[in-house]
């Protein structure tokens, strides 16, 4: 399994196997704290090889630099089916509304597939 895309964006949707991603970013800038970011999407594109065509579990956790969990984990299943190719693609798209930040810092989003950590990305929150 390979992670081809793992990003934050303004908008994402999956429609008929096509993935639309608009406005990728990794930094939120706020004039004051605490602050609320109205909405962001997390988009993931996974590519599975032939021998990986079965049901997989996934989990996304968020941790700050102190190791504290900031959001409830996002969990689910990805059922990978043969589509006539040697590989198959699955898209995961999540929208998070009213994300609250007490102060500037870094929030790491960590992706687990079948309880194994496969990738993480940082979301930087700065005063500006």
N, C-alpha and C positions, 0 to 999 in steps of 0.2 A: 504494500500500500504506500502511495506517495501523496503528500499534501502538495497540490499545485497552487492553491490560493488559500490564504488565511489572512483576512484583512478586515479593518473597520471601514465603513463607508456611510454616506448619507442615505443611500437607498440601494436595495438589492432585491431581486426576485428571480425565481426559477419558473420557467414556463415551457413545458414540452421538451425538456432536456436542455434548453438554452438558459444560460445564466446572464442576467443583466446586472451590472455593478456600476454605480454612479458615485463619484466623489470619494475616492479612498483617502484615508488620512491616518495619522498615528498620534496627533497632538490636539488637545483641547485647550484653548486659551480663554481665561476668564478674567474680568476686571476685578472681581472681588470674590472672597470665600466666606462662608460656604456658597456653593453654586450648584445649579441643576442643569445638566445637559439634556435638552428636550428629547432627543431621539438619535440613536445610531443603530446601524445594522452590523451584524457580524456575519461574514460570508466565508464559507469553506468549500473548496472543491477537492474531492478525494478521487484518486485513480487507483483501482484495484486490478491486480493481475488475475489471470484465469483461475489459478488455484485458491484465490481468495473470494470466490463467488459464494458467499453464504451470509448469514445474518451477523452483523457486528454491533457491539454496543459502543456508544460514545458518551463522553462527559466533558463539559467545559467548566473549569473552575477559574475563579479570579482571586488573586492574592496581591496584597500590597507588599512593599519592600520589607515589612516586619513579619510577613508570613500570614497576616490576618486574611481570612476569607471575607470578601466584601459583598458578593452577591450570592444568592442561592445557585448551586450548580445547575447547569442546563444538561439534561440527560435524554437519551433516546436510543433508538435502534436505526441501523442502516441495513436494509436488506438488499444485497448486491445480486443482481440477476445477469445472466448472459444476454447480450444484445446482438450476438452475431460477430462480435469482435474478440480479440485476444485480451482486451482490457475493458473495464466498465468504469463509468464516472458517476459519482453521487455528489449532489449539492446539498449543503446545509445552510439555511439562511434564517437568522434570528434578529428580531427587532427588540431593542431595549429602550424603554421610555423612562423619562425622568430619573436619569442617573445622577445620584447625589454625591457631591465631593465636599468634604469638610475643609480640605486644604490641598495645596499643590502636591504633586508626587507622581508615582508610577503605579499603574494597575496592570498586572500581568494576567493575560488570558491564556490558560493552559488547556490544550486539547489532549484528551485521552481516548484511544481507540482500544477496545477490549481490555480496559484497565491498565493500558501501557501509555505512558506519556510520549507523545510523538512530536509535539511542537508547541511553542509558546510565542506570543507576540506582546509587546508592551504598548500600553496606552498612556501617553505622557499628558499630565495635567499641569498647566503652568499659569502663573499670573502674568497678565500682559496688558 
